[in-house]
C-alpha cells in the first residue's frame, strides 16, 4: 500500500532534531535498510528493493505491512511488501508517489545506496487461509498486495479488479510486475464506476469466490454492502482500508 493523492497522513514529519528518546526508540523498534535497487516504472510508481542484515531471518507473509520512517521524528508511511527474502535480507516495495506528501517525497527522492528505517513486518491483512477462487478489489495502493498474493496464494491465483485514476499508467505498471490479467475500471465523478465493479463482483460471487477488499475506505464499504446484500457471507470477505480522503491513521 502506498500514498495516493488524497491518502491519509499518519503524522507530519517533525522538523526538530531527533531527541535522545526518539533515537533510542528507533534503535529498538526499527530495522535499518539500504536501497539496493530502484526502478521507475511510470511517473508515479517506483519499484524499490531494500536490503540489510536486519531484514534476514524475518518471518513474513503476504498481506503484512511495514512502516518506513519519514523525517526526523517517529512519523512513518505504510507499505505492503511484494516479497521478502529472509535468506538474503531483501524486500521489495511498490511505491505510489502521487501528490506532495511525505511518502511521495521519500519515494521520489530515494536513490540507490540511501538508508532508511523500517518497522515491521507486522499484521495488516491475514490471508493465510484463502482458497481459490479469490477476488482482490482495490486501487493503485493495492498493486503491491496483489503481487504478494499472486506469489503466495496456496490454491491457485487471484483475479484482480482495480479502480484507477489513470488506466494507461496503471496498465503499464501492472504489466511490469506481471499482473497483466488485472481488470481496470476508470474512476468517474460520483463514483458511478463502482456500479460496474459491483456487477462484476456479484457475477463472480456466484462461483463461491472469496473476496479481499482494499484501498479507498468508501469504495470498500459500498462494495461490501453490495456483496452482503446479495447473500455473500461475511466469512468470505476480508477488508482493509488503506486510505480515505481527509483522514489520518489508516494503513
matplotlib code that plots the C-alpha trace (Angstrom):
import matplotlib.pyplot as plt

x = [0.0, 1.2, 0.3, -2.4, -3.1, -5.6, -4.1, -4.2, -1.2, -0.1, 1.5, 3.6, 7.3, 8.9, 11.5, 13.2, 16.4, 15.9, 15.9, 17.6, 14.3, 13.5, 16.9, 16.6, 13.1, 14.4, 17.2, 14.9, 12.0, 13.3, 15.3, 17.9, 17.9, 19.6, 18.1, 19.7, 17.8, 15.2, 13.3, 11.0, 8.0, 6.0, 5.7, 4.0, 5.3, 8.8, 9.8, 12.1, 14.3, 15.7, 18.4, 20.1, 21.2, 18.3, 15.9, 17.4, 15.7, 12.4, 9.1, 6.8, 3.6, 1.6, -0.6, 1.6, 2.8, 6.0, 6.3, 9.1, 10.3, 9.9, 11.7, 13.5, 10.7, 8.6, 6.3, 6.1, 4.4, 3.0, 3.7, 2.8, 5.9, 5.6, 8.1, 10.6, 13.7, 14.7, 17.8, 19.4, 17.7, 15.8, 12.3, 10.5, 8.1, 6.0, 5.7, 2.9, 4.3, 1.3, 0.8, 3.3, 3.0, 6.0, 5.7, 5.7, 8.7, 10.5, 9.8, 10.6, 13.8, 15.2, 18.5, 20.4, 22.6, 20.3, 19.4, 16.1, 14.5, 11.7, 9.2, 7.8, 6.7, 3.6, -0.1, -2.4, -4.4, -4.4, -4.6, -3.2, -6.5, -7.6, -8.5, -9.2, -11.2, -10.0, -11.1, -9.0, -10.6, -8.6, -6.8, -3.3, -2.4, -3.3, -0.9, 1.9, -0.6, -1.7, 1.8, 2.4, -0.8, -0.1, 3.2, 2.0, -1.6, -1.6, -4.6, -4.1, -4.1, -6.4, -8.5, -7.8, -10.2, -8.8, -10.4, -7.8, -7.4, -5.0, -5.8, -2.9, -0.3, -1.8, -1.7, 1.9, 2.8, 0.8, 2.4, 5.8, 5.1, 3.4, -0.2, -1.3, -4.6, -5.9, -9.1, -9.0, -12.0, -11.5, -12.8, -15.7, -17.4, -19.7, -18.2, -20.6, -17.8, -18.4, -21.7, -19.6, -17.3, -20.3, -21.8, -18.6, -18.0, -21.6, -21.2, -18.0, -19.7, -21.9, -18.8, -18.2, -15.3, -13.6, -13.1, -10.3, -11.3, -8.6, -7.9, -10.3, -12.5, -15.7, -15.3, -14.8, -17.9, -20.0, -18.8, -19.0, -22.7, -23.5, -21.9, -23.6, -27.0, -26.6, -26.1, -22.3, -21.4, -19.1, -16.7, -16.0, -15.0, -11.7, -11.3, -8.6, -9.0, -5.7, -6.8, -9.7, -9.8, -9.0, -8.4, -5.3, -4.1, -5.3, -2.7]
y = [0.0, 3.5, 7.1, 8.2, 11.9, 12.1, 9.4, 9.9, 11.1, 9.1, 12.2, 15.0, 14.6, 16.6, 19.2, 19.2, 17.2, 13.7, 13.7, 11.0, 9.1, 9.2, 7.8, 5.1, 4.1, 4.0, 1.6, -0.7, -0.7, -0.1, -2.3, -0.4, -1.0, 0.3, 0.9, -1.8, -1.1, 1.4, 1.1, 3.9, 2.1, 5.3, 8.9, 7.9, 4.4, 3.2, -0.4, -0.3, -3.1, -2.7, -4.9, -5.2, -7.7, -6.7, -8.0, -11.5, -14.4, -12.4, -14.2, -12.5, -13.5, -11.9, -9.1, -7.9, -4.3, -2.4, 1.2, 3.4, 6.2, 9.7, 12.8, 13.1, 12.1, 8.9, 9.6, 6.9, 5.7, 2.2, -0.1, -3.7, -5.7, -7.5, -10.1, -10.8, -13.0, -13.8, -15.6, -12.6, -9.9, -8.3, -6.9, -5.2, -2.4, -0.7, 2.9, 5.1, 8.6, 10.8, 14.3, 16.1, 14.2, 12.8, 9.3, 10.7, 12.9, 9.9, 7.6, 10.2, 11.3, 7.9, 6.9, 3.6, 3.5, 5.7, 4.3, 4.1, 2.6, 0.0, -1.0, -4.5, -6.6, -6.9, -7.9, -6.0, -8.5, -12.2, -14.0, -17.4, -19.3, -18.1, -20.7, -20.1, -18.6, -15.3, -11.9, -8.9, -5.5, -2.3, 0.6, 1.9, 1.4, -2.3, -3.3, -4.4, -6.6, -8.1, -9.1, -10.6, -12.5, -13.9, -15.3, -16.8, -18.0, -21.7, -22.8, -21.1, -17.4, -14.5, -12.3, -8.6, -5.6, -2.1, 1.3, 3.7, 7.4, 6.8, 3.5, 3.8, 4.3, 1.6, -0.9, -0.1, -0.7, -3.9, -5.3, -4.5, -6.5, -9.4, -8.6, -8.3, -10.0, -7.4, -5.6, -1.8, 0.4, 4.2, 6.3, 8.6, 11.5, 10.5, 7.0, 5.8, 3.4, 1.3, 0.1, -1.7, -3.1, -4.3, -6.1, -7.9, -8.9, -10.2, -12.3, -13.8, -14.4, -17.0, -19.2, -19.3, -16.8, -15.3, -11.5, -9.3, -5.6, -3.0, 0.6, 3.5, 3.2, 4.4, 2.1, -0.9, 0.0, 0.3, -2.9, -4.9, -3.8, -4.9, -8.3, -8.9, -7.8, -10.4, -13.1, -13.3, -14.4, -12.1, -15.1, -14.8, -11.2, -9.7, -5.9, -3.4, 0.3, 1.9, 5.5, 7.9, 11.5, 13.9, 11.2, 10.1, 6.9, 4.4, 1.9]
z = [0.0, -0.6, -0.6, -3.1, -3.9, -1.1, 1.1, 4.8, 6.7, 9.7, 11.1, 9.7, 10.0, 12.7, 11.6, 15.0, 15.6, 17.0, 20.8, 22.9, 23.5, 19.8, 18.8, 21.4, 20.1, 16.6, 17.6, 19.5, 17.0, 13.6, 11.1, 9.2, 5.5, 2.3, -1.1, -3.2, -6.4, -7.7, -10.9, -12.1, -13.7, -14.5, -13.4, -10.2, -9.4, -8.3, -7.6, -4.6, -3.3, 0.2, 1.8, 5.2, 7.8, 9.9, 7.2, 7.4, 9.2, 9.4, 9.3, 6.7, 5.0, 2.2, 3.4, 6.2, 6.3, 7.0, 8.0, 6.7, 9.0, 7.5, 8.6, 11.9, 14.2, 14.6, 11.7, 9.0, 5.9, 5.4, 2.5, 1.7, 0.7, -2.6, -1.5, 1.3, 1.0, 4.6, 3.4, 1.6, 3.7, 0.8, 0.4, -2.5, -2.3, -5.0, -4.0, -5.4, -5.4, -6.1, -4.6, -2.3, 0.9, 2.9, 1.4, -2.1, -1.4, 0.1, -2.8, -5.5, -3.8, -2.9, -4.5, -4.6, -1.5, 0.6, 4.0, 5.8, 8.9, 8.8, 11.4, 10.9, 9.2, 11.2, 10.8, 8.4, 6.4, 7.3, 4.0, 5.2, 4.9, 1.5, -1.1, -4.8, -6.3, -4.8, -6.0, -5.0, -5.4, -4.7, -6.4, -7.0, -3.4, -3.7, -6.5, -4.1, -2.2, -5.5, -6.4, -3.0, -3.1, -6.6, -5.4, -2.1, -2.6, -2.0, -4.1, -7.4, -8.4, -7.8, -10.1, -9.7, -10.2, -9.6, -9.7, -11.0, -12.0, -14.9, -16.6, -19.1, -16.4, -14.2, -17.0, -17.7, -14.1, -13.7, -16.9, -15.4, -12.2, -14.1, -13.3, -16.9, -16.4, -13.9, -14.9, -14.6, -14.1, -14.6, -11.7, -12.6, -11.0, -8.2, -8.1, -10.8, -11.9, -8.8, -10.4, -12.9, -10.2, -8.2, -11.2, -11.9, -8.3, -7.9, -11.1, -9.6, -6.2, -7.8, -8.2, -4.4, -4.6, -1.5, -1.6, -0.5, -0.5, -0.1, -1.0, -0.5, 2.6, 0.9, -2.1, 0.2, 2.2, -0.9, -2.5, 0.8, 1.2, -2.3, -1.7, 1.6, 0.2, -2.4, 0.2, 0.4, 3.9, 5.9, 6.3, 2.6, 2.8, 4.1, 4.0, 4.8, 4.1, 3.1, 2.8, 3.0, 1.8, 4.6, 7.3, 9.0, 10.6, 8.0, 6.8]

ax = plt.figure().add_subplot(projection="3d")
ax.plot(x, y, z, "-o")
ax.set_aspect("equal")
plt.show()
